[in-house]
Amino acid sequence: GSTYGGNPLACAVASAALDVLVDEKLVERSAELGEWMKQQMIDFRSPHIEEIRGVGLWYGIQLRPEAGGARRFCEALQQRGVLCKETHTHTIRLAPPLVVERADLEWALEQLRAVLAS
């Protein structure tokens, strides 16, 4: 066996978490909000953006090399209250929680639009 393999408490927690994902339709909701979010980001028409890719609510904004790397954008977003991650030098990774509200996404996208316009 393994340290955690077959642990009854861990299995019960995992089962309950899966029930929430199914009962609250979080995967379907993520797909719907994600498509909306992607369209909002496409509408930014920022000269810094090379590509937007992702699935559900998990997105990567690939920046053009001349944008100077993703770190400065991620730091500016952090100053505005939006947490994201610089990935592979030129990608801003967004991964909001599955339970995020659309109003919170709208606010975060406003911050992202402002930072990418700079």
Biopython code that builds the backbone (N, CA, C, O; Angstrom):
import numpy as np
from Bio.PDB.StructureBuilder import StructureBuilder

atoms = [
    (1, "GLY", "N", (0.807, -1.181, 0.000)),
    (1, "GLY", "CA", (0.000, 0.000, 0.000)),
    (1, "GLY", "C", (0.854, 1.249, 0.000)),
    (1, "GLY", "O", (2.077, 1.205, -0.135)),
    (2, "SER", "N", (0.176, 2.341, 0.153)),
    (2, "SER", "CA", (0.833, 3.640, 0.198)),
    (2, "SER", "C", (0.391, 4.374, 1.454)),
    (2, "SER", "O", (-0.522, 3.933, 2.151)),
    (3, "THR", "N", (1.030, 5.473, 1.734)),
    (3, "THR", "CA", (0.739, 6.230, 2.944)),
    (3, "THR", "C", (-0.724, 6.630, 3.030)),
    (3, "THR", "O", (-1.342, 6.507, 4.087)),
    (4, "TYR", "N", (-1.283, 7.109, 1.920)),
    (4, "TYR", "CA", (-2.652, 7.614, 1.952)),
    (4, "TYR", "C", (-3.641, 6.711, 1.216)),
    (4, "TYR", "O", (-4.848, 6.950, 1.265)),
    (5, "GLY", "N", (-3.154, 5.699, 0.548)),
    (5, "GLY", "CA", (-4.017, 4.827, -0.235)),
    (5, "GLY", "C", (-5.081, 4.157, 0.612)),
    (5, "GLY", "O", (-4.765, 3.493, 1.599)),
    (6, "GLY", "N", (-6.329, 4.324, 0.236)),
    (6, "GLY", "CA", (-7.426, 3.661, 0.923)),
    (6, "GLY", "C", (-7.826, 4.293, 2.239)),
    (6, "GLY", "O", (-8.639, 3.721, 2.964)),
    (7, "ASN", "N", (-7.285, 5.450, 2.573)),
    (7, "ASN", "CA", (-7.639, 6.115, 3.820)),
    (7, "ASN", "C", (-9.118, 6.488, 3.766)),
    (7, "ASN", "O", (-9.525, 7.243, 2.883)),
    (8, "PRO", "N", (-9.937, 5.971, 4.696)),
    (8, "PRO", "CA", (-11.383, 6.210, 4.638)),
    (8, "PRO", "C", (-11.763, 7.693, 4.680)),
    (8, "PRO", "O", (-12.666, 8.115, 3.956)),
    (9, "LEU", "N", (-11.098, 8.479, 5.504)),
    (9, "LEU", "CA", (-11.423, 9.901, 5.580)),
    (9, "LEU", "C", (-11.092, 10.610, 4.267)),
    (9, "LEU", "O", (-11.895, 11.393, 3.758)),
    (10, "ALA", "N", (-9.910, 10.332, 3.725)),
    (10, "ALA", "CA", (-9.514, 10.957, 2.461)),
    (10, "ALA", "C", (-10.472, 10.570, 1.339)),
    (10, "ALA", "O", (-10.817, 11.403, 0.500)),
    (11, "CYS", "N", (-10.900, 9.319, 1.321)),
    (11, "CYS", "CA", (-11.850, 8.863, 0.296)),
    (11, "CYS", "C", (-13.206, 9.550, 0.458)),
    (11, "CYS", "O", (-13.840, 9.906, -0.535)),
    (12, "ALA", "N", (-13.652, 9.739, 1.692)),
    (12, "ALA", "CA", (-14.935, 10.408, 1.939)),
    (12, "ALA", "C", (-14.874, 11.872, 1.494)),
    (12, "ALA", "O", (-15.825, 12.385, 0.906)),
    (13, "VAL", "N", (-13.766, 12.532, 1.775)),
    (13, "VAL", "CA", (-13.595, 13.930, 1.364)),
    (13, "VAL", "C", (-13.571, 14.028, -0.163)),
    (13, "VAL", "O", (-14.221, 14.903, -0.735)),
    (14, "ALA", "N", (-12.838, 13.148, -0.816)),
    (14, "ALA", "CA", (-12.774, 13.159, -2.279)),
    (14, "ALA", "C", (-14.148, 12.913, -2.882)),
    (14, "ALA", "O", (-14.532, 13.573, -3.848)),
    (15, "SER", "N", (-14.882, 11.978, -2.322)),
    (15, "SER", "CA", (-16.224, 11.673, -2.819)),
    (15, "SER", "C", (-17.159, 12.878, -2.659)),
    (15, "SER", "O", (-17.940, 13.188, -3.558)),
    (16, "ALA", "N", (-17.071, 13.549, -1.515)),
    (16, "ALA", "CA", (-17.908, 14.730, -1.272)),
    (16, "ALA", "C", (-17.539, 15.861, -2.234)),
    (16, "ALA", "O", (-18.417, 16.570, -2.727)),
    (17, "ALA", "N", (-16.250, 16.029, -2.499)),
    (17, "ALA", "CA", (-15.808, 17.071, -3.431)),
    (17, "ALA", "C", (-16.338, 16.792, -4.838)),
    (17, "ALA", "O", (-16.768, 17.712, -5.535)),
    (18, "LEU", "N", (-16.309, 15.545, -5.249)),
    (18, "LEU", "CA", (-16.846, 15.182, -6.565)),
    (18, "LEU", "C", (-18.351, 15.413, -6.627)),
    (18, "LEU", "O", (-18.876, 15.841, -7.655)),
    (19, "ASP", "N", (-19.046, 15.128, -5.523)),
    (19, "ASP", "CA", (-20.492, 15.389, -5.465)),
    (19, "ASP", "C", (-20.791, 16.869, -5.690)),
    (19, "ASP", "O", (-21.730, 17.213, -6.408)),
    (20, "VAL", "N", (-19.997, 17.742, -5.078)),
    (20, "VAL", "CA", (-20.193, 19.190, -5.243)),
    (20, "VAL", "C", (-19.965, 19.587, -6.705)),
    (20, "VAL", "O", (-20.745, 20.355, -7.269)),
    (21, "LEU", "N", (-18.899, 19.065, -7.317)),
    (21, "LEU", "CA", (-18.627, 19.373, -8.724)),
    (21, "LEU", "C", (-19.807, 19.007, -9.617)),
    (21, "LEU", "O", (-20.167, 19.756, -10.526)),
    (22, "VAL", "N", (-20.405, 17.844, -9.349)),
    (22, "VAL", "CA", (-21.525, 17.369, -10.166)),
    (22, "VAL", "C", (-22.814, 18.104, -9.815)),
    (22, "VAL", "O", (-23.496, 18.621, -10.699)),
    (23, "ASP", "N", (-23.148, 18.151, -8.531)),
    (23, "ASP", "CA", (-24.422, 18.740, -8.095)),
    (23, "ASP", "C", (-24.538, 20.219, -8.445)),
    (23, "ASP", "O", (-25.613, 20.688, -8.818)),
    (24, "GLU", "N", (-23.448, 20.945, -8.326)),
    (24, "GLU", "CA", (-23.473, 22.383, -8.610)),
    (24, "GLU", "C", (-23.106, 22.701, -10.060)),
    (24, "GLU", "O", (-22.995, 23.864, -10.447)),
    (25, "LYS", "N", (-22.917, 21.635, -10.857)),
    (25, "LYS", "CA", (-22.606, 21.778, -12.289)),
    (25, "LYS", "C", (-21.426, 22.738, -12.523)),
    (25, "LYS", "O", (-21.466, 23.591, -13.409)),
    (26, "LEU", "N", (-20.391, 22.573, -11.711)),
    (26, "LEU", "CA", (-19.261, 23.499, -11.783)),
    (26, "LEU", "C", (-18.468, 23.362, -13.078)),
    (26, "LEU", "O", (-17.910, 24.347, -13.562)),
    (27, "VAL", "N", (-18.410, 22.173, -13.640)),
    (27, "VAL", "CA", (-17.681, 21.997, -14.896)),
    (27, "VAL", "C", (-18.419, 22.708, -16.030)),
    (27, "VAL", "O", (-17.804, 23.411, -16.832)),
    (28, "GLU", "N", (-19.737, 22.521, -16.093)),
    (28, "GLU", "CA", (-20.530, 23.182, -17.125)),
    (28, "GLU", "C", (-20.476, 24.703, -16.963)),
    (28, "GLU", "O", (-20.343, 25.440, -17.940)),
    (29, "ARG", "N", (-20.579, 25.151, -15.730)),
    (29, "ARG", "CA", (-20.529, 26.587, -15.432)),
    (29, "ARG", "C", (-19.175, 27.165, -15.836)),
    (29, "ARG", "O", (-19.098, 28.261, -16.390)),
    (30, "SER", "N", (-18.113, 26.416, -15.554)),
    (30, "SER", "CA", (-16.772, 26.842, -15.923)),
    (30, "SER", "C", (-16.646, 26.987, -17.437)),
    (30, "SER", "O", (-16.039, 27.942, -17.922)),
    (31, "ALA", "N", (-17.213, 26.052, -18.177)),
    (31, "ALA", "CA", (-17.155, 26.123, -19.641)),
    (31, "ALA", "C", (-17.893, 27.356, -20.151)),
    (31, "ALA", "O", (-17.396, 28.058, -21.032)),
    (32, "GLU", "N", (-19.068, 27.620, -19.608)),
    (32, "GLU", "CA", (-19.861, 28.776, -20.046)),
    (32, "GLU", "C", (-19.168, 30.095, -19.709)),
    (32, "GLU", "O", (-19.025, 30.967, -20.566)),
    (33, "LEU", "N", (-18.740, 30.231, -18.453)),
    (33, "LEU", "CA", (-18.060, 31.467, -18.054)),
    (33, "LEU", "C", (-16.738, 31.625, -18.795)),
    (33, "LEU", "O", (-16.339, 32.736, -19.141)),
    (34, "GLY", "N", (-16.069, 30.510, -19.033)),
    (34, "GLY", "CA", (-14.790, 30.549, -19.740)),
    (34, "GLY", "C", (-14.926, 31.060, -21.162)),
    (34, "GLY", "O", (-14.096, 31.843, -21.623)),
    (35, "GLU", "N", (-15.970, 30.621, -21.864)),
    (35, "GLU", "CA", (-16.202, 31.112, -23.228)),
    (35, "GLU", "C", (-16.491, 32.612, -23.219)),
    (35, "GLU", "O", (-15.996, 33.359, -24.063)),
    (36, "TRP", "N", (-17.302, 33.035, -22.249)),
    (36, "TRP", "CA", (-17.599, 34.462, -22.114)),
    (36, "TRP", "C", (-16.314, 35.242, -21.820)),
    (36, "TRP", "O", (-16.059, 36.288, -22.417)),
    (37, "MET", "N", (-15.505, 34.711, -20.883)),
    (37, "MET", "CA", (-14.261, 35.359, -20.484)),
    (37, "MET", "C", (-13.303, 35.469, -21.674)),
    (37, "MET", "O", (-12.671, 36.507, -21.870)),
    (38, "LYS", "N", (-13.197, 34.406, -22.459)),
    (38, "LYS", "CA", (-12.304, 34.434, -23.621)),
    (38, "LYS", "C", (-12.721, 35.536, -24.593)),
    (38, "LYS", "O", (-11.872, 36.270, -25.099)),
    (39, "GLN", "N", (-14.012, 35.654, -24.854)),
    (39, "GLN", "CA", (-14.482, 36.684, -25.781)),
    (39, "GLN", "C", (-14.168, 38.084, -25.249)),
    (39, "GLN", "O", (-13.801, 38.979, -26.011)),
    (40, "GLN", "N", (-14.317, 38.261, -23.932)),
    (40, "GLN", "CA", (-13.979, 39.558, -23.339)),
    (40, "GLN", "C", (-12.506, 39.881, -23.561)),
    (40, "GLN", "O", (-12.163, 41.017, -23.890)),
    (41, "MET", "N", (-11.636, 38.892, -23.382)),
    (41, "MET", "CA", (-10.201, 39.118, -23.556)),
    (41, "MET", "C", (-9.850, 39.368, -25.017)),
    (41, "MET", "O", (-8.990, 40.199, -25.311)),
    (42, "ILE", "N", (-10.506, 38.659, -25.939)),
    (42, "ILE", "CA", (-10.279, 38.905, -27.364)),
    (42, "ILE", "C", (-10.650, 40.347, -27.701)),
    (42, "ILE", "O", (-9.968, 41.003, -28.488)),
    (43, "ASP", "N", (-11.727, 40.831, -27.105)),
    (43, "ASP", "CA", (-12.191, 42.197, -27.364)),
    (43, "ASP", "C", (-11.234, 43.273, -26.839)),
    (43, "ASP", "O", (-11.374, 44.443, -27.198)),
    (44, "PHE", "N", (-10.265, 42.897, -25.996)),
    (44, "PHE", "CA", (-9.272, 43.871, -25.519)),
    (44, "PHE", "C", (-8.507, 44.471, -26.704)),
    (44, "PHE", "O", (-8.193, 45.661, -26.712)),
    (45, "ARG", "N", (-8.214, 43.643, -27.690)),
    (45, "ARG", "CA", (-7.439, 44.052, -28.857)),
    (45, "ARG", "C", (-6.132, 44.744, -28.450)),
    (45, "ARG", "O", (-5.730, 45.745, -29.043)),
    (46, "SER", "N", (-5.495, 44.195, -27.443)),
    (46, "SER", "CA", (-4.232, 44.754, -26.970)),
    (46, "SER", "C", (-3.105, 44.400, -27.938)),
    (46, "SER", "O", (-3.022, 43.264, -28.405)),
    (47, "PRO", "N", (-2.240, 45.365, -28.239)),
    (47, "PRO", "CA", (-1.101, 45.062, -29.108)),
    (47, "PRO", "C", (-0.096, 44.119, -28.444)),
    (47, "PRO", "O", (0.777, 43.570, -29.117)),
    (48, "HIS", "N", (-0.213, 43.930, -27.128)),
    (48, "HIS", "CA", (0.698, 43.034, -26.412)),
    (48, "HIS", "C", (0.319, 41.564, -26.564)),
    (48, "HIS", "O", (1.170, 40.694, -26.378)),
    (49, "ILE", "N", (-0.937, 41.268, -26.896)),
    (49, "ILE", "CA", (-1.422, 39.884, -26.921)),
    (49, "ILE", "C", (-1.129, 39.227, -28.262)),
    (49, "ILE", "O", (-1.470, 39.752, -29.322)),
    (50, "GLU", "N", (-0.490, 38.067, -28.188)),
    (50, "GLU", "CA", (-0.242, 37.257, -29.381)),
    (50, "GLU", "C", (-1.319, 36.187, -29.540)),
    (50, "GLU", "O", (-1.782, 35.923, -30.649)),
    (51, "GLU", "N", (-1.716, 35.566, -28.411)),
    (51, "GLU", "CA", (-2.688, 34.470, -28.460)),
    (51, "GLU", "C", (-3.354, 34.327, -27.099)),
    (51, "GLU", "O", (-2.741, 34.585, -26.063)),
    (52, "ILE", "N", (-4.616, 33.912, -27.116)),
    (52, "ILE", "CA", (-5.340, 33.578, -25.890)),
    (52, "ILE", "C", (-5.780, 32.136, -26.034)),
    (52, "ILE", "O", (-6.457, 31.782, -26.999)),
    (53, "ARG", "N", (-5.397, 31.298, -25.075)),
    (53, "ARG", "CA", (-5.760, 29.886, -25.158)),
    (53, "ARG", "C", (-6.161, 29.383, -23.782)),
    (53, "ARG", "O", (-5.709, 29.896, -22.759)),
    (54, "GLY", "N", (-7.009, 28.380, -23.775)),
    (54, "GLY", "CA", (-7.401, 27.807, -22.500)),
    (54, "GLY", "C", (-8.616, 26.930, -22.629)),
    (54, "GLY", "O", (-9.131, 26.681, -23.719)),
    (55, "VAL", "N", (-9.057, 26.469, -21.475)),
    (55, "VAL", "CA", (-10.249, 25.637, -21.386)),
    (55, "VAL", "C", (-10.944, 25.975, -20.076)),
    (55, "VAL", "O", (-10.292, 26.183, -19.052)),
    (56, "GLY", "N", (-12.267, 26.030, -20.115)),
    (56, "GLY", "CA", (-12.999, 26.400, -18.909)),
    (56, "GLY", "C", (-12.577, 27.791, -18.473)),
    (56, "GLY", "O", (-12.565, 28.728, -19.272)),
    (57, "LEU", "N", (-12.233, 27.918, -17.202)),
    (57, "LEU", "CA", (-11.786, 29.205, -16.666)),
    (57, "LEU", "C", (-10.263, 29.333, -16.618)),
    (57, "LEU", "O", (-9.741, 30.344, -16.148)),
    (58, "TRP", "N", (-9.558, 28.327, -17.095)),
    (58, "TRP", "CA", (-8.103, 28.323, -17.019)),
    (58, "TRP", "C", (-7.549, 28.827, -18.352)),
    (58, "TRP", "O", (-7.680, 28.158, -19.377)),
    (59, "TYR", "N", (-6.930, 30.007, -18.333)),
    (59, "TYR", "CA", (-6.467, 30.628, -19.570)),
    (59, "TYR", "C", (-5.017, 31.058, -19.487)),
    (59, "TYR", "O", (-4.494, 31.385, -18.422)),
    (60, "GLY", "N", (-4.389, 31.045, -20.653)),
    (60, "GLY", "CA", (-3.060, 31.597, -20.825)),
    (60, "GLY", "C", (-3.131, 32.710, -21.852)),
    (60, "GLY", "O", (-3.658, 32.523, -22.949)),
    (61, "ILE", "N", (-2.604, 33.855, -21.495)),
    (61, "ILE", "CA", (-2.518, 34.968, -22.439)),
    (61, "ILE", "C", (-1.064, 35.040, -22.878)),
    (61, "ILE", "O", (-0.195, 35.481, -22.126)),
    (62, "GLN", "N", (-0.817, 34.606, -24.091)),
    (62, "GLN", "CA", (0.530, 34.615, -24.647)),
    (62, "GLN", "C", (0.828, 36.017, -25.141)),
    (62, "GLN", "O", (0.120, 36.548, -25.997)),
    (63, "LEU", "N", (1.875, 36.612, -24.601)),
    (63, "LEU", "CA", (2.257, 37.971, -24.994)),
    (63, "LEU", "C", (3.298, 37.931, -26.104)),
    (63, "LEU", "O", (4.069, 36.979, -26.221)),
    (64, "ARG", "N", (3.304, 38.964, -26.900)),
    (64, "ARG", "CA", (4.331, 39.091, -27.932)),
    (64, "ARG", "C", (5.681, 39.315, -27.235)),
    (64, "ARG", "O", (5.730, 39.958, -26.187)),
    (65, "PRO", "N", (6.761, 38.798, -27.798)),
    (65, "PRO", "CA", (8.079, 38.981, -27.168)),
    (65, "PRO", "C", (8.418, 40.447, -26.903)),
    (65, "PRO", "O", (9.056, 40.767, -25.899)),
    (66, "GLU", "N", (7.994, 41.336, -27.799)),
    (66, "GLU", "CA", (8.320, 42.761, -27.621)),
    (66, "GLU", "C", (7.553, 43.411, -26.468)),
    (66, "GLU", "O", (7.819, 44.563, -26.125)),
    (67, "ALA", "N", (6.606, 42.688, -25.869)),
    (67, "ALA", "CA", (5.867, 43.215, -24.706)),
    (67, "ALA", "C", (6.752, 43.257, -23.459)),
    (67, "ALA", "O", (6.415, 43.916, -22.475)),
    (68, "GLY", "N", (7.880, 42.556, -23.506)),
    (68, "GLY", "CA", (8.821, 42.622, -22.397)),
    (68, "GLY", "C", (8.604, 41.594, -21.303)),
    (68, "GLY", "O", (9.088, 41.783, -20.188)),
    (69, "GLY", "N", (7.905, 40.533, -21.580)),
    (69, "GLY", "CA", (7.704, 39.478, -20.582)),
    (69, "GLY", "C", (6.453, 39.692, -19.755)),
    (69, "GLY", "O", (5.958, 40.810, -19.610)),
    (70, "ALA", "N", (5.958, 38.597, -19.219)),
    (70, "ALA", "CA", (4.690, 38.615, -18.476)),
    (70, "ALA", "C", (4.835, 39.094, -17.036)),
    (70, "ALA", "O", (3.858, 39.534, -16.431)),
    (71, "ARG", "N", (6.030, 39.015, -16.486)),
    (71, "ARG", "CA", (6.202, 39.336, -15.068)),
    (71, "ARG", "C", (5.723, 40.745, -14.719)),
    (71, "ARG", "O", (5.028, 40.927, -13.719)),
    (72, "ARG", "N", (6.075, 41.722, -15.510)),
    (72, "ARG", "CA", (5.678, 43.105, -15.180)),
    (72, "ARG", "C", (4.157, 43.268, -15.204)),
    (72, "ARG", "O", (3.602, 44.039, -14.421)),
    (73, "PHE", "N", (3.492, 42.550, -16.092)),
    (73, "PHE", "CA", (2.032, 42.607, -16.144)),
    (73, "PHE", "C", (1.429, 41.913, -14.925)),
    (73, "PHE", "O", (0.470, 42.408, -14.333)),
    (74, "CYS", "N", (1.995, 40.766, -14.555)),
    (74, "CYS", "CA", (1.503, 40.043, -13.372)),
    (74, "CYS", "C", (1.696, 40.869, -12.104)),
    (74, "CYS", "O", (0.826, 40.886, -11.233)),
    (75, "GLU", "N", (2.829, 41.549, -11.999)),
    (75, "GLU", "CA", (3.069, 42.396, -10.827)),
    (75, "GLU", "C", (2.099, 43.577, -10.795)),
    (75, "GLU", "O", (1.608, 43.945, -9.727)),
    (76, "ALA", "N", (1.823, 44.167, -11.944)),
    (76, "ALA", "CA", (0.859, 45.273, -12.005)),
    (76, "ALA", "C", (-0.540, 44.780, -11.644)),
    (76, "ALA", "O", (-1.289, 45.483, -10.966)),
    (77, "LEU", "N", (-0.892, 43.588, -12.089)),
    (77, "LEU", "CA", (-2.196, 43.017, -11.742)),
    (77, "LEU", "C", (-2.285, 42.732, -10.249)),
    (77, "LEU", "O", (-3.331, 42.946, -9.635)),
    (78, "GLN", "N", (-1.195, 42.251, -9.665)),
    (78, "GLN", "CA", (-1.190, 41.999, -8.221)),
    (78, "GLN", "C", (-1.438, 43.298, -7.459)),
    (78, "GLN", "O", (-2.167, 43.303, -6.467)),
    (79, "GLN", "N", (-0.844, 44.389, -7.909)),
    (79, "GLN", "CA", (-1.062, 45.684, -7.267)),
    (79, "GLN", "C", (-2.528, 46.111, -7.339)),
    (79, "GLN", "O", (-3.001, 46.885, -6.507)),
    (80, "ARG", "N", (-3.239, 45.598, -8.341)),
    (80, "ARG", "CA", (-4.654, 45.922, -8.518)),
    (80, "ARG", "C", (-5.566, 44.869, -7.890)),
    (80, "ARG", "O", (-6.788, 44.956, -8.004)),
    (81, "GLY", "N", (-4.968, 43.871, -7.224)),
    (81, "GLY", "CA", (-5.772, 42.868, -6.531)),
    (81, "GLY", "C", (-6.095, 41.618, -7.320)),
    (81, "GLY", "O", (-6.926, 40.817, -6.893)),
    (82, "VAL", "N", (-5.452, 41.435, -8.465)),
    (82, "VAL", "CA", (-5.690, 40.251, -9.295)),
    (82, "VAL", "C", (-4.458, 39.355, -9.229)),
    (82, "VAL", "O", (-3.354, 39.779, -9.572)),
    (83, "LEU", "N", (-4.652, 38.120, -8.787)),
    (83, "LEU", "CA", (-3.546, 37.174, -8.718)),
    (83, "LEU", "C", (-3.499, 36.344, -9.989)),
    (83, "LEU", "O", (-4.498, 35.754, -10.400)),
    (84, "CYS", "N", (-2.334, 36.307, -10.598)),
    (84, "CYS", "CA", (-2.106, 35.492, -11.783)),
    (84, "CYS", "C", (-0.658, 35.024, -11.726)),
    (84, "CYS", "O", (0.064, 35.344, -10.782)),
    (85, "LYS", "N", (-0.236, 34.276, -12.723)),
    (85, "LYS", "CA", (1.094, 33.687, -12.683)),
    (85, "LYS", "C", (1.786, 33.892, -14.016)),
    (85, "LYS", "O", (1.212, 33.641, -15.075)),
    (86, "GLU", "N", (3.013, 34.346, -13.951)),
    (86, "GLU", "CA", (3.853, 34.393, -15.147)),
    (86, "GLU", "C", (4.295, 32.963, -15.441)),
    (86, "GLU", "O", (4.786, 32.268, -14.551)),
    (87, "THR", "N", (4.126, 32.528, -16.669)),
    (87, "THR", "CA", (4.503, 31.171, -17.052)),
    (87, "THR", "C", (5.313, 31.230, -18.344)),
    (87, "THR", "O", (4.918, 31.901, -19.297)),
    (88, "HIS", "N", (6.423, 30.542, -18.375)),
    (88, "HIS", "CA", (7.268, 30.467, -19.576)),
    (88, "HIS", "C", (7.573, 31.853, -20.149)),
    (88, "HIS", "O", (7.506, 32.058, -21.361)),
    (89, "THR", "N", (7.898, 32.767, -19.301)),
    (89, "THR", "CA", (8.360, 34.121, -19.619)),
    (89, "THR", "C", (7.301, 35.034, -20.236)),
    (89, "THR", "O", (7.139, 36.171, -19.793)),
    (90, "HIS", "N", (6.578, 34.555, -21.249)),
    (90, "HIS", "CA", (5.686, 35.445, -21.997)),
    (90, "HIS", "C", (4.207, 35.119, -21.844)),
    (90, "HIS", "O", (3.392, 35.598, -22.633)),
    (91, "THR", "N", (3.841, 34.318, -20.850)),
    (91, "THR", "CA", (2.438, 33.933, -20.692)),
    (91, "THR", "C", (1.912, 34.364, -19.331)),
    (91, "THR", "O", (2.541, 34.124, -18.300)),
    (92, "ILE", "N", (0.749, 35.004, -19.346)),
    (92, "ILE", "CA", (0.018, 35.318, -18.113)),
    (92, "ILE", "C", (-0.995, 34.194, -17.929)),
    (92, "ILE", "O", (-1.868, 33.993, -18.773)),
    (93, "ARG", "N", (-0.878, 33.468, -16.828)),
    (93, "ARG", "CA", (-1.797, 32.356, -16.565)),
    (93, "ARG", "C", (-2.876, 32.811, -15.592)),
    (93, "ARG", "O", (-2.582, 33.342, -14.521)),
    (94, "LEU", "N", (-4.120, 32.596, -15.979)),
    (94, "LEU", "CA", (-5.278, 32.927, -15.146)),
    (94, "LEU", "C", (-5.969, 31.632, -14.744)),
    (94, "LEU", "O", (-6.221, 30.775, -15.590)),
    (95, "ALA", "N", (-6.277, 31.485, -13.465)),
    (95, "ALA", "CA", (-6.937, 30.271, -12.977)),
    (95, "ALA", "C", (-7.882, 30.618, -11.831)),
    (95, "ALA", "O", (-7.611, 30.272, -10.681)),
    (96, "PRO", "N", (-8.989, 31.301, -12.132)),
    (96, "PRO", "CA", (-9.933, 31.639, -11.059)),
    (96, "PRO", "C", (-10.615, 30.384, -10.517)),
    (96, "PRO", "O", (-10.662, 29.361, -11.201)),
    (97, "PRO", "N", (-11.133, 30.453, -9.314)),
    (97, "PRO", "CA", (-11.809, 29.281, -8.739)),
    (97, "PRO", "C", (-13.090, 28.960, -9.509)),
    (97, "PRO", "O", (-13.710, 29.841, -10.104)),
    (98, "LEU", "N", (-13.468, 27.701, -9.488)),
    (98, "LEU", "CA", (-14.682, 27.268, -10.192)),
    (98, "LEU", "C", (-15.937, 27.945, -9.660)),
    (98, "LEU", "O", (-16.942, 28.019, -10.367)),
    (99, "VAL", "N", (-15.898, 28.437, -8.438)),
    (99, "VAL", "CA", (-17.076, 29.056, -7.822)),
    (99, "VAL", "C", (-17.091, 30.580, -7.990)),
    (99, "VAL", "O", (-17.917, 31.258, -7.379)),
    (100, "VAL", "N", (-16.199, 31.115, -8.801)),
    (100, "VAL", "CA", (-16.118, 32.563, -8.996)),
    (100, "VAL", "C", (-17.443, 33.091, -9.552)),
    (100, "VAL", "O", (-18.113, 32.426, -10.343)),
    (101, "GLU", "N", (-17.796, 34.280, -9.125)),
    (101, "GLU", "CA", (-19.010, 34.932, -9.624)),
    (101, "GLU", "C", (-18.669, 35.768, -10.862)),
    (101, "GLU", "O", (-17.557, 36.283, -10.982)),
    (102, "ARG", "N", (-19.617, 35.897, -11.762)),
    (102, "ARG", "CA", (-19.388, 36.670, -12.986)),
    (102, "ARG", "C", (-18.990, 38.112, -12.661)),
    (102, "ARG", "O", (-18.135, 38.681, -13.339)),
    (103, "ALA", "N", (-19.592, 38.699, -11.643)),
    (103, "ALA", "CA", (-19.243, 40.076, -11.264)),
    (103, "ALA", "C", (-17.767, 40.176, -10.879)),
    (103, "ALA", "O", (-17.115, 41.173, -11.189)),
    (104, "ASP", "N", (-17.239, 39.161, -10.213)),
    (104, "ASP", "CA", (-15.819, 39.161, -9.853)),
    (104, "ASP", "C", (-14.942, 39.031, -11.096)),
    (104, "ASP", "O", (-13.891, 39.664, -11.189)),
    (105, "LEU", "N", (-15.379, 38.212, -12.047)),
    (105, "LEU", "CA", (-14.635, 38.095, -13.304)),
    (105, "LEU", "C", (-14.664, 39.416, -14.071)),
    (105, "LEU", "O", (-13.655, 39.830, -14.641)),
    (106, "GLU", "N", (-15.813, 40.069, -14.082)),
    (106, "GLU", "CA", (-15.918, 41.364, -14.770)),
    (106, "GLU", "C", (-14.928, 42.362, -14.182)),
    (106, "GLU", "O", (-14.250, 43.081, -14.915)),
    (107, "TRP", "N", (-14.849, 42.399, -12.852)),
    (107, "TRP", "CA", (-13.916, 43.310, -12.183)),
    (107, "TRP", "C", (-12.475, 42.951, -12.546)),
    (107, "TRP", "O", (-11.681, 43.829, -12.885)),
    (108, "ALA", "N", (-12.140, 41.668, -12.474)),
    (108, "ALA", "CA", (-10.775, 41.234, -12.781)),
    (108, "ALA", "C", (-10.414, 41.546, -14.231)),
    (108, "ALA", "O", (-9.289, 41.953, -14.522)),
    (109, "LEU", "N", (-11.363, 41.354, -15.132)),
    (109, "LEU", "CA", (-11.102, 41.647, -16.539)),
    (109, "LEU", "C", (-10.910, 43.143, -16.776)),
    (109, "LEU", "O", (-10.142, 43.532, -17.656)),
    (110, "GLU", "N", (-11.596, 43.987, -16.005)),
    (110, "GLU", "CA", (-11.360, 45.435, -16.090)),
    (110, "GLU", "C", (-9.915, 45.755, -15.718)),
    (110, "GLU", "O", (-9.265, 46.574, -16.367)),
    (111, "GLN", "N", (-9.420, 45.100, -14.665)),
    (111, "GLN", "CA", (-8.040, 45.319, -14.235)),
    (111, "GLN", "C", (-7.075, 44.831, -15.310)),
    (111, "GLN", "O", (-6.088, 45.499, -15.621)),
    (112, "LEU", "N", (-7.367, 43.671, -15.868)),
    (112, "LEU", "CA", (-6.516, 43.094, -16.907)),
    (112, "LEU", "C", (-6.485, 43.997, -18.141)),
    (112, "LEU", "O", (-5.424, 44.234, -18.718)),
    (113, "ARG", "N", (-7.636, 44.490, -18.533)),
    (113, "ARG", "CA", (-7.711, 45.391, -19.695)),
    (113, "ARG", "C", (-6.846, 46.638, -19.456)),
    (113, "ARG", "O", (-6.096, 47.062, -20.335)),
    (114, "ALA", "N", (-6.962, 47.211, -18.268)),
    (114, "ALA", "CA", (-6.197, 48.424, -17.953)),
    (114, "ALA", "C", (-4.696, 48.160, -17.985)),
    (114, "ALA", "O", (-3.930, 48.962, -18.520)),
    (115, "VAL", "N", (-4.285, 47.047, -17.419)),
    (115, "VAL", "CA", (-2.853, 46.728, -17.377)),
    (115, "VAL", "C", (-2.323, 46.438, -18.781)),
    (115, "VAL", "O", (-1.223, 46.867, -19.128)),
    (116, "LEU", "N", (-3.090, 45.719, -19.580)),
    (116, "LEU", "CA", (-2.633, 45.398, -20.936)),
    (116, "LEU", "C", (-2.669, 46.610, -21.862)),
    (116, "LEU", "O", (-2.047, 46.598, -22.924)),
    (117, "ALA", "N", (-3.386, 47.645, -21.471)),
    (117, "ALA", "CA", (-3.426, 48.875, -22.270)),
    (117, "ALA", "C", (-2.207, 49.750, -22.004)),
    (117, "ALA", "O", (-1.922, 50.673, -22.767)),
    (118, "SER", "N", (-1.488, 49.459, -20.920)),
    (118, "SER", "CA", (-0.343, 50.309, -20.550)),
    (118, "SER", "C", (0.913, 49.935, -21.315)),
    (118, "SER", "O", (1.961, 50.552, -21.121)),
]
sb = StructureBuilder()
sb.init_structure("model")
sb.init_model(0)
sb.init_chain("A")
sb.init_seg("    ")
for serial, (resi, resn, name, xyz) in enumerate(atoms, 1):
    if name == "N":
        sb.init_residue(resn, " ", resi, " ")
    sb.init_atom(name, np.array(xyz, "f"), 0.0, 1.0, " ", f" {name:<3s}", serial, name[0])
structure = sb.get_structure()
